[in-house]
Amino acid sequence: MERVINLLYDIEEKANQIVKRANEEKAKLHEKLQEDMESLDKKITADNALKLEQLKVQAEKELNQEMENLTNDCIKHIAFMDENYQKNHTSLTDRIVNEVISS
């Protein structure tokens, strides 16, 4: 009988050791998971910041190009109007004077 009790005691001790090791392993895995999650969060944050910066640079570049295109279009339009005025200012002036006199 004593032998059975000793065997049961040994079994219980081994079971307690197994549970203890399992809990320790569980705690280690939980800690590792937390570290991995934090690392992943930092990586995602850094990647997002980099992508946002790239998008910002690209948008700024596109806006500058569009502004340059609009400026060039305005310059061309003003040059065309000036050229038209230089060629036709006498006839335009005569038309305006005639309309004023006719009124």
C-alpha positions in Angstrom: 0.0 0.0 0.0 2.8 2.3 0.9 4.3 1.6 -2.5 1.1 2.6 -4.3 1.0 5.8 -2.2 4.6 6.6 -3.1 3.9 5.9 -6.8 0.8 8.2 -6.7 2.9 10.8 -4.9 5.6 10.5 -7.6 3.0 10.8 -10.4 1.5 13.8 -8.8 4.9 15.4 -8.4 5.7 14.8 -12.1 2.3 16.1 -13.1 2.9 19.2 -11.0 6.3 19.7 -12.7 4.8 19.2 -16.1 2.1 21.8 -15.3 4.7 24.2 -13.9 6.9 23.8 -17.1 3.8 24.3 -19.3 2.9 27.5 -17.4 6.5 28.7 -17.7 6.5 27.9 -21.5 3.1 29.6 -21.8 4.4 32.7 -20.1 7.5 32.7 -22.4 5.4 32.3 -25.5 3.1 35.1 -24.3 6.1 37.4 -23.8 7.5 36.5 -27.2 4.1 37.1 -28.8 4.0 40.6 -27.1 7.5 41.4 -28.3 6.7 40.2 -31.9 3.4 42.3 -31.9 5.3 45.4 -30.7 8.0 44.8 -33.3 5.3 44.3 -36.0 3.5 47.5 -34.9 6.7 49.5 -35.1 7.5 48.1 -38.5 4.0 48.9 -39.9 4.2 52.4 -38.4 7.6 53.0 -40.0 6.4 51.5 -43.4 3.3 53.7 -43.3 5.4 56.8 -42.5 7.7 56.1 -45.4 4.8 55.5 -47.8 3.1 58.7 -46.6 6.3 60.7 -47.1 6.7 59.2 -50.6 3.1 60.1 -51.5 3.6 63.6 -50.1 6.8 64.0 -52.2 5.0 62.7 -55.3 2.0 64.9 -54.8 4.2 67.9 -54.3 6.1 67.1 -57.4 2.9 66.7 -59.4 1.5 70.0 -58.0 4.7 71.8 -58.9 4.5 70.4 -62.4 0.9 71.4 -62.8 1.7 74.9 -61.5 4.5 75.1 -64.0 2.2 74.0 -66.8 -0.5 76.5 -65.8 2.2 79.3 -65.6 3.5 78.4 -69.1 -0.1 78.3 -70.5 -0.8 81.8 -69.0 2.5 83.2 -70.4 1.6 81.8 -73.9 -1.9 83.2 -73.6 -0.6 86.6 -72.6 2.0 86.5 -75.4 -0.7 85.7 -77.9 -3.0 88.5 -76.6 0.0 90.9 -76.7 0.8 89.8 -80.3 -2.8 90.1 -81.3 -2.9 93.6 -79.8 0.3 94.7 -81.5 -1.0 93.5 -84.9 -4.5 94.8 -84.6 -4.4 97.6 -82.1 -5.1 100.3 -84.8 -8.1 98.4 -86.2 -9.4 97.6 -82.7 -9.0 101.3 -81.7 -10.8 102.4 -84.8 -13.7 100.0 -84.2 -14.1 101.2 -80.6 -14.0 104.8 -81.6 -16.6 104.1 -84.4 -18.9 102.3 -82.0 -18.6 105.1 -79.4 -19.3 107.7 -82.1 -22.2 105.7 -83.6 -23.9 105.4 -80.2 
